[in-house]
Amino acid sequence: MRKALAFALAAALLAGCSTDAGGPADPARPPEPAVLRVLAGSELADMAPLLDEAAKATGVTVEFTFTGTLEGVETLATGGADGRYDAVWFSSNRYPAGVPEAARRLGNQVKVMASPVVLGLAESTARRLGWADRRVGWGEIAEQAGRRAFTYGMTDPSASNSGFSALVGVASALAGAGRAVDAGQIAAVTPELTAFFGAQALSAGSSGWLSDAYQRRATGQDPGPKIDGLVNYESVLLSLNAAGGLPEPLTLIHPVDGVVTADYPLTLLAGSGDAARAAHQRLTDHLRTPEVQRRIADTTHRRPVVPGVDLGTPFAPADLVELPFPATREAVDALLSAYFNKLRRPSRTLYVVDVSGSMAGDRIASLRSALVGLTGADDSLTGRFRQFRNREEVTVLPFSSTPGAPEVFTVPEEHPEAVLAGIRRFAEGLEADGGTAIYDSLDHAYRQLGPAVAADPDRFHSIVLMTDGENANGKDFAAFRASFGSVPAPVRQVPVFTVLFGEGSSAELTEVAAMTGGKVFDARRGPLAEVFQEIRGYQ
């Protein structure tokens, strides 16, 4: 779900600043004020202080609207960015360049900074594996992952570029063809890829939430099991170390056979006018000056891209091999489909959904539509990779005055259409009536999961709790919180992703998410279907 955030960076008039990469401005002519409307990846929020400085120096104020990678590409491809934005700023343009409808809308591109996607392991884990003082390749990393010698967290590659870059990097390196990976090569290295992704113990829809979750687990703030490391941007891992909140620092593993690097091109849209083009030129010239490049490196821990600017100690090694990237949308789609349906550990997801009387009308229709969309009814670019996946177990537990009967669906590894149609029929049959027993129903969900987790623990487990009102029946939140400690540990570690909808209690649902290691999603100002799709990145 898109999250808009505008940085109001006031354009103060400053004499003697630079208007281009080389020459000083005329002190008698302050920079012309301009606004650049930019659709951007959410990780660029950390550029706010530097863009504040840039506004003073250039007169260009940046107004950000944040989005996920696939959502941003779809906005471009469908024309949703036309006239609404002047530029896009993703971590990479490789994926939109492979979608013809999006590629033709990209104009002048200027690389601003860089960050490779690498593996970060807790220092003690890196020493135990013998990787603290020597370079290793993806093959050795995958071999140790297959033995569960370590565990890691990674973002969902359909939701975040860091996860997608990791998927491309490890697949390209293991294929070893020296060219962009294709569907045939993916099939050839499926055993090695399955071994590597078998050690993935945490998924997330964004790099920021992933790093926060890692730190919360490392410090015991979340009930989830501790994990040994992260696959993420080098900049995110260095920032975690610099913040000093980890029990032990992360050792960064730069695979010797290569990485995929984000190069953050600030890209003018092809249809932008003269004023936007001039503002884009002034801003990118400023951001690529040596002084600002050093400030970017110091502030965001991303690498400079301008020749002659010293990398500095944190960015060793400097001689990274860049792995080839799939050149076509078909190759990208094949890689994503293989990841979700074959390579990664399967999911077990349980939806606890409110069908009380207050849900009648548009609200129950929205719930039906949101669940149906996950069965493949949404064939948009993002919807295709957010639907229920092969090998996934999906349980829907409707509730009103009391918990309803949970309906369990197991999506097969091959030919899932019949089961997906069954989920669709069940969702379309939901009716609104009765009261609201939130916490009795959440208790029931934990009891439902208990035997399944014990019998088959090697899955990604999650609960989605959606309600449009406050608890009116059964135990209250205080009673639920008091009894939560008695839930068996493996089940207590299952995160609850709560959805704010209608008049649902924001405070209580926020606390439920916090105490279970989950996350709160807000569907009060946008379509419920988009929220359910966003949650898929964490399941």
Backbone torsions as a table, in degrees:
resi	resn	phi	psi	omega
1	MET	NA	133.5	-177.4
2	ARG	-69.8	139.1	179.0
3	LYS	-122.0	112.1	-176.3
4	ALA	-87.2	138.4	178.3
5	LEU	-148.5	121.3	179.9
6	ALA	-106.2	131.4	173.5
7	PHE	-95.9	109.0	178.2
8	ALA	-83.0	92.2	-175.0
9	LEU	-100.8	101.0	-174.3
10	ALA	-63.5	134.4	-176.8
11	ALA	-90.3	86.8	176.8
12	ALA	-75.2	151.1	-178.8
13	LEU	-90.5	123.3	-173.9
14	LEU	-130.3	119.9	-178.6
15	ALA	-76.3	148.5	172.3
16	GLY	79.6	10.1	-179.6
17	CYS	-86.6	168.4	-177.2
18	SER	-88.7	141.1	175.0
19	THR	-105.2	-11.5	175.0
20	ASP	-147.1	-173.4	-174.0
21	ALA	-67.4	-17.1	-174.1
22	GLY	-122.6	-48.1	-165.9
23	GLY	-100.9	154.5	177.9
24	PRO	-75.4	154.0	176.2
25	ALA	-77.2	158.8	173.8
26	ASP	-73.9	117.2	-175.9
27	PRO	-61.6	-17.5	179.9
28	ALA	-84.7	-9.3	-177.5
29	ARG	-124.6	94.7	178.8
30	PRO	-65.5	156.5	-178.5
31	PRO	-63.0	142.3	178.5
32	GLU	-70.4	129.6	177.3
33	PRO	-63.9	140.0	178.0
34	ALA	-152.9	154.8	176.5
35	VAL	-118.9	130.9	176.3
36	LEU	-113.7	115.1	-178.9
37	ARG	-88.8	117.7	-169.0
38	VAL	-124.3	126.3	170.2
39	LEU	-88.2	121.2	-167.0
40	ALA	-140.2	160.8	171.6
41	GLY	-71.6	143.9	-172.3
42	SER	-63.6	-24.3	-178.2
43	GLU	-67.2	-13.5	-179.3
44	LEU	-79.4	3.0	174.8
45	ALA	-58.1	-28.4	-178.4
46	ASP	-74.0	-3.7	176.8
47	MET	-84.7	-2.4	-174.9
48	ALA	-53.1	-49.4	-179.4
49	PRO	-61.8	-37.0	-179.2
50	LEU	-72.2	-34.4	176.9
51	LEU	-73.5	-27.7	173.1
52	ASP	-62.6	-47.0	177.2
53	GLU	-63.5	-39.4	-179.6
54	ALA	-64.1	-36.3	179.2
55	ALA	-62.6	-39.3	178.6
56	LYS	-67.9	-36.5	-176.5
57	ALA	-80.8	-32.5	-172.3
58	THR	-115.3	-15.6	-174.4
59	GLY	81.1	2.1	-176.4
60	VAL	-97.1	115.6	175.7
61	THR	-94.0	128.6	179.2
62	VAL	-96.5	128.3	172.8
63	GLU	-111.3	111.1	-176.6
64	PHE	-89.5	142.5	160.1
65	THR	-123.9	121.1	-173.9
66	PHE	-91.0	147.6	-178.8
67	THR	-155.3	165.7	172.8
68	GLY	-81.7	168.4	-175.5
69	THR	-61.6	-56.7	-178.2
70	LEU	-65.1	-37.9	178.0
71	GLU	-61.4	-41.6	179.0
72	GLY	-64.5	-42.4	178.6
73	VAL	-63.7	-40.5	179.4
74	GLU	-66.1	-39.0	176.6
75	THR	-58.8	-42.8	176.7
76	LEU	-63.3	-51.3	-172.3
77	ALA	-62.9	-34.5	-177.1
78	THR	-89.3	0.0	-179.6
79	GLY	85.8	7.5	-178.2
80	GLY	-68.0	-17.6	178.9
81	ALA	-90.4	-14.9	-175.6
82	ASP	-62.7	121.6	178.9
83	GLY	78.1	-13.4	-179.0
84	ARG	-95.9	-31.9	-179.9
85	TYR	-128.1	154.4	176.4
86	ASP	-97.1	-26.4	-174.8
87	ALA	-153.6	163.0	171.2
88	VAL	-122.8	151.2	-179.1
89	TRP	-141.8	86.4	177.2
90	PHE	-100.3	167.0	177.9
91	SER	-65.5	-23.2	177.7
92	SER	-158.6	151.4	174.4
93	ASN	-101.7	10.5	-175.1
94	ARG	-63.8	-42.6	-178.4
95	TYR	-70.8	-50.4	178.2
96	PRO	-59.4	-29.3	178.4
97	ALA	-65.9	-22.5	179.0
98	GLY	-88.2	-4.3	177.6
99	VAL	-109.4	105.7	-171.3
100	PRO	-52.0	-40.8	-178.0
101	GLU	-65.3	-31.0	176.8
102	ALA	-82.8	-41.3	-175.4
103	ALA	-59.2	-37.8	-176.7
104	ARG	-71.6	-10.4	178.0
105	ARG	-95.6	-3.5	179.3
106	LEU	-86.4	131.2	178.0
107	GLY	-107.2	-137.3	-177.2
108	ASN	-62.7	128.9	-176.9
109	GLN	-116.8	130.3	179.5
110	VAL	-127.7	116.3	178.9
111	LYS	-71.8	134.2	-173.5
112	VAL	-110.5	-34.2	-175.4
113	MET	-163.8	176.2	-176.8
114	ALA	-147.5	150.2	174.5
115	SER	-154.7	116.5	177.3
116	PRO	-74.2	153.8	173.7
117	VAL	-91.6	119.8	-173.7
118	VAL	-134.5	176.6	177.0
119	LEU	-99.6	129.4	173.0
120	GLY	-114.2	125.4	-179.9
121	LEU	-119.7	145.8	173.0
122	ALA	-52.1	139.9	-172.8
123	GLU	-51.6	-42.9	-178.3
124	SER	-66.7	-35.8	178.1
125	THR	-67.5	-43.1	179.0
126	ALA	-61.8	-39.4	178.6
127	ARG	-67.6	-41.7	-179.3
128	ARG	-61.1	-36.0	-179.4
129	LEU	-84.3	-7.4	-178.7
130	GLY	78.3	22.5	-176.1
131	TRP	-105.7	2.9	-176.5
132	ALA	-71.5	-28.7	-172.8
133	ASP	-124.2	12.9	178.0
134	ARG	-146.1	153.6	179.1
135	ARG	-81.3	139.7	177.2
136	VAL	-128.2	163.2	179.1
137	GLY	-104.9	172.5	-178.8
138	TRP	-63.1	-30.3	180.0
139	GLY	-62.7	-46.0	178.3
140	GLU	-67.1	-38.1	178.1
141	ILE	-62.1	-44.7	179.5
142	ALA	-64.5	-38.1	179.6
143	GLU	-62.5	-45.7	179.1
144	GLN	-69.2	-34.7	176.3
145	ALA	-63.3	-40.5	179.2
146	GLY	-62.9	-28.4	176.9
147	ARG	-84.7	-0.2	-175.2
148	ARG	57.6	36.7	175.5
149	ALA	-71.4	-16.4	174.4
150	PHE	-156.4	162.4	174.7
151	THR	-124.4	159.6	-178.0
152	TYR	-151.9	164.3	172.8
153	GLY	-110.9	148.8	179.9
154	MET	-150.4	147.4	178.0
155	THR	-74.5	156.2	176.1
156	ASP	-64.5	123.2	-176.5
157	PRO	-68.4	-12.2	174.6
158	SER	-90.0	-7.4	-176.6
159	ALA	-115.1	-25.2	-171.8
160	SER	-142.1	138.2	-177.4
161	ASN	-65.7	-28.7	-179.3
162	SER	-65.2	-41.7	177.1
163	GLY	-68.0	-39.4	178.7
164	PHE	-65.3	-41.7	178.6
165	SER	-64.7	-37.5	176.8
166	ALA	-64.0	-43.7	178.7
167	LEU	-60.7	-46.6	178.5
168	VAL	-63.4	-43.7	-176.6
169	GLY	-62.1	-50.5	-176.9
170	VAL	-68.9	-36.8	178.8
171	ALA	-66.4	-44.4	-179.6
172	SER	-64.9	-42.5	-178.6
173	ALA	-66.5	-43.5	-178.4
174	LEU	-69.3	-33.7	177.8
175	ALA	-66.9	-36.1	173.6
176	GLY	62.2	27.3	-175.7
177	ALA	-88.8	-12.8	-178.3
178	GLY	76.8	7.6	177.3
179	ARG	-141.7	173.6	-176.4
180	ALA	-59.0	135.4	-177.4
181	VAL	-67.2	143.3	176.3
182	ASP	-125.0	179.8	-173.9
183	ALA	-60.1	-39.0	179.7
184	GLY	-64.3	-40.5	178.6
185	GLN	-68.6	-34.3	177.0
186	ILE	-60.1	-45.7	-180.0
187	ALA	-62.1	-36.5	-176.9
188	ALA	-67.9	-30.9	-177.5
189	VAL	-108.8	18.5	-179.9
190	THR	-56.0	-42.7	179.1
191	PRO	-59.9	-42.5	179.7
192	GLU	-68.3	-39.5	178.4
193	LEU	-66.5	-39.8	178.2
194	THR	-63.0	-38.5	177.4
195	ALA	-63.1	-45.8	-178.7
196	PHE	-61.5	-49.0	-176.2
197	PHE	-76.7	-11.5	173.4
198	GLY	-64.3	-22.9	179.9
199	ALA	-89.3	-2.3	177.6
200	GLN	-72.3	121.8	-175.4
201	ALA	-115.0	-2.9	-177.2
202	LEU	-151.2	133.1	175.7
203	SER	-118.7	156.9	-179.0
204	ALA	-156.8	156.2	178.9
205	GLY	-88.1	-7.7	179.1
206	SER	-149.8	151.9	-179.9
207	SER	-65.1	-36.4	-179.2
208	GLY	-65.3	-47.0	179.4
209	TRP	-64.4	-37.3	179.7
210	LEU	-60.7	-46.7	-179.3
211	SER	-67.1	-37.2	177.0
212	ASP	-64.3	-42.4	179.9
213	ALA	-64.6	-39.2	177.9
214	TYR	-60.3	-45.4	-179.2
215	GLN	-66.2	-40.5	179.6
216	ARG	-63.2	-39.8	178.6
217	ARG	-70.4	-39.4	-178.9
218	ALA	-63.9	-31.1	-178.3
219	THR	-98.5	4.5	176.8
220	GLY	79.1	13.7	179.9
221	GLN	-79.4	-24.0	178.0
222	ASP	-107.5	149.5	179.2
223	PRO	-74.3	-14.6	-177.3
224	GLY	-64.6	155.5	-179.4
225	PRO	-65.7	147.4	176.5
226	LYS	-67.1	146.2	176.3
227	ILE	-120.2	160.2	-170.3
228	ASP	-85.6	-18.6	-176.9
229	GLY	-176.3	-169.5	-176.9
230	LEU	-139.5	144.2	162.8
231	VAL	-100.3	116.1	-172.7
232	ASN	-161.6	177.9	174.5
233	TYR	-60.2	141.5	173.0
234	GLU	-52.8	-39.0	-178.0
235	SER	-64.1	-38.8	179.2
236	VAL	-66.7	-42.2	-179.5
237	LEU	-66.7	-42.3	177.3
238	LEU	-65.0	-36.5	178.0
239	SER	-65.5	-39.5	176.2
240	LEU	-60.3	-44.8	178.7
241	ASN	-63.6	-43.3	-177.0
242	ALA	-65.6	-30.6	-178.4
243	ALA	-69.6	-23.7	174.9
244	GLY	74.9	16.3	-177.6
245	GLY	-95.0	-0.5	-178.3
246	LEU	-90.2	147.2	175.8
247	PRO	-60.6	-32.2	174.1
248	GLU	-147.0	146.5	-176.3
249	PRO	-69.7	163.2	175.6
250	LEU	-89.0	136.3	170.7
251	THR	-93.2	124.5	-176.9
252	LEU	-86.5	126.0	179.9
253	ILE	-104.8	109.6	177.3
254	HIS	-98.2	100.7	-175.1
255	PRO	-54.9	133.6	-174.2
256	VAL	-67.5	-24.7	-178.9
257	ASP	-89.7	3.6	168.5
258	GLY	128.1	166.5	-178.7
259	VAL	-141.8	169.6	168.3
260	VAL	-110.5	128.4	-172.7
261	THR	-110.1	133.2	171.0
262	ALA	-79.6	130.1	-177.8
263	ASP	-115.4	4.2	169.4
264	TYR	46.5	62.5	177.7
265	PRO	-79.1	120.2	172.6
266	LEU	-78.4	112.1	-164.6
267	THR	-116.6	118.5	175.6
268	LEU	-70.9	140.6	175.9
269	LEU	-79.4	144.4	-173.0
270	ALA	-60.2	-29.6	-177.7
271	GLY	-89.9	6.4	-177.3
272	SER	-71.3	152.0	-177.5
273	GLY	-84.5	-178.0	-177.2
274	ASP	-62.1	-39.9	-178.6
275	ALA	-63.4	-42.3	178.5
276	ALA	-66.0	-40.6	178.7
277	ARG	-61.5	-42.5	179.0
278	ALA	-65.7	-41.7	179.3
279	ALA	-65.1	-42.2	178.2
280	HIS	-59.5	-43.5	179.9
281	GLN	-62.8	-47.9	-178.4
282	ARG	-62.1	-42.5	-176.5
283	LEU	-68.8	-47.1	-178.0
284	THR	-67.8	-35.6	174.7
285	ASP	-58.7	-43.2	-180.0
286	HIS	-65.8	-45.2	-176.3
287	LEU	-66.7	-20.1	-178.7
288	ARG	-99.1	6.6	173.3
289	THR	-69.9	147.6	-177.2
290	PRO	-54.0	-41.0	-178.1
291	GLU	-63.5	-43.8	-179.1
292	VAL	-71.2	-36.2	176.6
293	GLN	-59.5	-40.7	177.4
294	ARG	-67.3	-37.1	177.7
295	ARG	-64.9	-39.4	177.2
296	ILE	-61.0	-45.3	-179.5
297	ALA	-62.6	-42.6	-178.3
298	ASP	-70.0	-35.2	-173.6
299	THR	-87.1	-42.4	-173.2
300	THR	-109.6	-8.5	-178.7
301	HIS	64.6	25.6	171.7
302	ARG	-98.1	151.5	-174.8
303	ARG	-75.9	143.6	172.8
304	PRO	-68.5	153.1	179.5
305	VAL	-116.0	-2.8	-178.9
306	VAL	-89.2	127.5	178.8
307	PRO	-57.2	141.2	177.2
308	GLY	93.8	-11.7	176.8
309	VAL	-88.5	120.9	-175.0
310	ASP	-62.5	134.0	178.3
311	LEU	-66.7	-43.0	-177.6
312	GLY	87.6	163.7	-173.4
313	THR	-59.5	-41.1	-174.5
314	PRO	-61.1	-19.8	-172.2
315	PHE	-100.8	17.2	175.2
316	ALA	-72.5	143.2	-2.0
317	PRO	-81.8	158.8	-178.5
318	ALA	-91.8	-22.5	-172.2
319	ASP	-94.1	63.0	-178.9
320	LEU	-82.2	139.2	174.5
321	VAL	-82.9	130.0	178.6
322	GLU	-94.3	122.7	-177.2
323	LEU	-82.9	148.4	-179.1
324	PRO	-68.2	148.5	-176.0
325	PHE	-110.7	142.0	178.4
326	PRO	-54.9	134.0	-172.7
327	ALA	-91.3	-14.5	-175.8
328	THR	-124.5	156.2	177.4
329	ARG	-63.7	-34.1	-179.6
330	GLU	-62.7	-41.5	179.6
331	ALA	-67.5	-40.0	177.9
332	VAL	-63.4	-45.2	180.0
333	ASP	-61.7	-39.2	179.4
334	ALA	-64.5	-39.0	-179.8
335	LEU	-67.9	-44.3	179.1
336	LEU	-65.3	-42.7	179.6
337	SER	-62.4	-41.1	178.6
338	ALA	-63.8	-41.4	-179.0
339	TYR	-60.1	-51.1	-174.2
340	PHE	-73.7	-36.7	-170.7
341	ASN	-98.0	-13.2	-176.9
342	LYS	-135.6	-40.2	-165.3
343	LEU	-86.1	-48.3	-173.6
344	ARG	-83.1	164.5	176.5
345	ARG	-62.4	140.2	-179.2
346	PRO	-71.6	165.8	-176.8
347	SER	-105.6	155.8	166.6
348	ARG	-128.0	112.3	-174.5
349	THR	-120.5	138.5	-177.5
350	LEU	-127.2	119.2	-178.7
351	TYR	-100.1	115.1	176.4
352	VAL	-101.2	103.6	-167.3
353	VAL	-120.7	136.7	-176.8
354	ASP	-78.1	122.6	174.0
355	VAL	-124.4	33.2	179.1
356	SER	-69.5	172.4	-176.6
357	GLY	-58.7	-31.7	-179.3
358	SER	-68.2	-12.1	179.1
359	MET	-85.2	-2.4	-176.7
360	ALA	-59.6	150.9	176.9
361	GLY	86.9	-132.9	-175.0
362	ASP	-62.1	-31.7	-175.5
363	ARG	-69.0	-46.0	178.9
364	ILE	-67.7	-32.1	176.1
365	ALA	-64.4	-38.9	177.9
366	SER	-65.7	-40.0	178.3
367	LEU	-63.9	-46.8	178.2
368	ARG	-57.5	-46.8	-177.9
369	SER	-63.0	-39.1	-179.4
370	ALA	-64.4	-43.5	179.1
371	LEU	-70.5	-41.0	178.9
372	VAL	-62.4	-37.4	178.9
373	GLY	-59.0	-30.6	-179.2
374	LEU	-79.2	-4.9	178.9
375	THR	-92.7	3.1	-179.5
376	GLY	108.9	0.2	179.3
377	ALA	-68.5	-27.3	177.1
378	ASP	-91.0	106.9	-177.5
379	ASP	-101.1	21.3	176.1
380	SER	-69.2	170.6	-179.1
381	LEU	-56.0	-45.4	179.3
382	THR	-76.8	-40.4	-175.9
383	GLY	-60.8	-32.4	-177.4
384	ARG	-64.8	-27.6	-178.1
385	PHE	-107.0	10.1	176.3
386	ARG	-114.0	4.4	-178.2
387	GLN	-79.9	169.7	176.4
388	PHE	-59.9	139.7	-168.8
389	ARG	-104.6	157.3	174.2
390	ASN	-57.3	138.9	-179.9
391	ARG	79.8	0.6	-178.3
392	GLU	-85.1	140.9	172.0
393	GLU	-102.4	122.6	-175.9
394	VAL	-117.7	125.7	176.7
395	THR	-119.9	132.2	175.3
396	VAL	-114.1	121.4	-179.0
397	LEU	-118.4	94.2	177.4
398	PRO	-76.6	149.9	178.3
399	PHE	-144.1	153.1	171.4
400	SER	-139.3	-109.1	178.6
401	SER	-69.3	-25.3	176.6
402	THR	-141.1	162.6	175.2
403	PRO	-64.0	138.2	175.7
404	GLY	-83.6	-175.5	178.4
405	ALA	-81.8	123.7	178.9
406	PRO	-69.5	139.1	177.3
407	GLU	-109.7	122.5	-174.9
408	VAL	-106.1	130.7	178.0
409	PHE	-125.8	130.6	176.0
410	THR	-111.9	113.3	-177.9
411	VAL	-77.8	122.6	-176.0
412	PRO	-74.1	164.6	-179.5
413	GLU	-70.2	-29.2	178.2
414	GLU	-125.9	145.8	175.4
415	HIS	52.5	67.0	-176.0
416	PRO	-82.4	-1.0	-168.3
417	GLU	-57.5	-41.4	-176.1
418	ALA	-65.9	-41.6	179.7
419	VAL	-68.5	-41.6	177.8
420	LEU	-61.3	-37.2	176.8
421	ALA	-65.6	-34.5	176.8
422	GLY	-65.4	-40.7	176.1
423	ILE	-62.6	-41.2	-179.3
424	ARG	-61.5	-45.7	179.8
425	ARG	-63.2	-41.3	-179.8
426	PHE	-63.6	-44.4	-179.7
427	ALA	-63.1	-42.3	-178.7
428	GLU	-67.4	-19.4	180.0
429	GLY	-90.1	-0.6	-179.9
430	LEU	-66.3	134.3	179.5
431	GLU	-126.4	148.7	-177.0
432	ALA	-97.1	130.4	178.6
433	ASP	-174.5	149.0	171.0
434	GLY	91.8	-167.8	-175.1
435	GLY	-91.7	-154.8	-172.2
436	THR	-138.0	101.8	179.4
437	ALA	-108.9	78.3	-173.0
438	ILE	-66.3	-51.9	-167.8
439	TYR	-83.1	-28.9	169.0
440	ASP	-61.4	-38.3	-178.0
441	SER	-72.5	-37.6	177.0
442	LEU	-66.3	-39.7	173.2
443	ASP	-58.0	-44.0	-179.6
444	HIS	-62.4	-37.4	178.6
445	ALA	-63.1	-43.2	178.4
446	TYR	-63.7	-39.9	177.7
447	ARG	-66.1	-35.1	177.7
448	GLN	-65.2	-39.0	-177.0
449	LEU	-75.9	-28.4	-172.2
450	GLY	-49.2	-60.0	-178.9
451	PRO	-62.5	-35.9	-178.6
452	ALA	-66.7	-42.4	178.9
453	VAL	-65.0	-41.1	179.9
454	ALA	-64.4	-38.8	-177.3
455	ALA	-78.6	-29.9	-174.7
456	ASP	-145.6	76.5	-175.0
457	PRO	-77.2	-13.8	-171.0
458	ASP	-85.6	54.0	178.0
459	ARG	-135.4	163.4	165.7
460	PHE	-81.8	121.1	-178.7
461	HIS	-110.2	142.2	175.5
462	SER	-159.9	155.8	174.1
463	ILE	-121.7	135.8	172.2
464	VAL	-110.5	123.1	179.7
465	LEU	-113.6	115.9	179.8
466	MET	-123.6	125.9	176.9
467	THR	-144.9	149.8	179.8
468	ASP	-105.8	8.5	-177.2
469	GLY	-149.3	-175.7	178.0
470	GLU	-92.0	157.4	-178.9
471	ASN	-62.2	131.7	-178.6
472	ALA	-127.4	-10.5	-175.8
473	ASN	-137.8	149.3	176.9
474	GLY	72.8	-159.4	-176.0
475	LYS	-66.5	150.0	178.7
476	ASP	-93.2	-178.6	-175.5
477	PHE	-63.9	-38.8	-179.3
478	ALA	-60.8	-40.5	179.0
479	ALA	-68.2	-38.6	177.4
480	PHE	-63.1	-45.9	-179.0
481	ARG	-62.3	-39.6	-179.0
482	ALA	-66.2	-32.4	-176.7
483	SER	-90.9	-8.2	-173.1
484	PHE	-62.5	-34.9	-179.0
485	GLY	-64.5	-20.0	-180.0
486	SER	-86.3	-5.5	176.6
487	VAL	-68.3	134.6	179.5
488	PRO	-52.5	140.2	-172.3
489	ALA	-52.1	-46.9	-178.6
490	PRO	-60.4	-32.3	-179.9
491	VAL	-82.7	-34.7	177.9
492	ARG	-61.9	-22.8	-179.9
493	GLN	-81.4	-3.8	178.6
494	VAL	-75.8	121.3	-178.7
495	PRO	-73.2	148.1	174.7
496	VAL	-110.0	121.8	175.8
497	PHE	-98.7	110.8	-174.9
498	THR	-95.4	145.7	-177.2
499	VAL	-118.7	116.8	175.2
500	LEU	-77.4	125.3	-174.6
501	PHE	-151.2	135.4	179.1
502	GLY	60.1	-126.5	-178.1
503	GLU	-101.8	21.6	179.3
504	GLY	-56.1	146.9	-176.4
505	SER	-72.9	107.9	-178.4
506	SER	-61.6	-43.6	-176.5
507	ALA	-63.7	-46.3	-177.8
508	GLU	-68.1	-44.7	-178.7
509	LEU	-66.4	-32.3	175.5
510	THR	-65.7	-40.9	-179.3
511	GLU	-70.4	-36.2	176.3
512	VAL	-59.7	-46.2	179.1
513	ALA	-62.3	-42.6	-177.2
514	ALA	-66.0	-42.4	-175.4
515	MET	-75.2	-15.5	-179.7
516	THR	-107.3	0.1	-178.2
517	GLY	78.3	22.9	179.9
518	GLY	-97.9	-148.7	-176.0
519	LYS	-153.5	150.5	178.1
520	VAL	-97.3	136.7	176.2
521	PHE	-123.3	139.2	-173.6
522	ASP	-106.8	113.3	178.1
523	ALA	-109.5	20.6	-177.5
524	ARG	-83.0	-19.4	-176.7
525	ARG	-122.0	9.4	-179.8
526	GLY	-152.3	173.3	-177.5
527	PRO	-63.3	136.3	177.4
528	LEU	-61.4	-34.1	-179.8
529	ALA	-60.0	-39.0	179.0
530	GLU	-66.5	-37.0	178.5
531	VAL	-66.1	-45.0	178.8
532	PHE	-61.3	-36.2	176.2
533	GLN	-67.1	-41.8	-179.9
534	GLU	-61.9	-40.7	-179.8
535	ILE	-60.6	-29.3	-178.7
536	ARG	-57.2	-27.2	178.4
537	GLY	-66.1	-15.3	-176.8
538	TYR	-107.2	2.8	-172.7
539	GLN	-106.6	NA	NA
